[in-house]
């Protein structure tokens, strides 16, 4: 048990030490980077869905035109 708690204490001390050195500007920059990457991924996902919907619509229009002609 002591072996696990010692390891956990060192990890927590490292995390606390790193976080204690950061300023509000550092936190703001980190949050901005995470939000920027998240926005990129969400936009990429919905752009892909939009392109798939347009391809399905174009295929349906071609099929409709084929049936009419």
Secondary structure as GFF3:
##gff-version 3
##sequence-region A 1 69
A	DSSP	alpha_helix	2	21	.	.	.	ID=ss1
A	DSSP	alpha_helix	24	68	.	.	.	ID=ss2
###
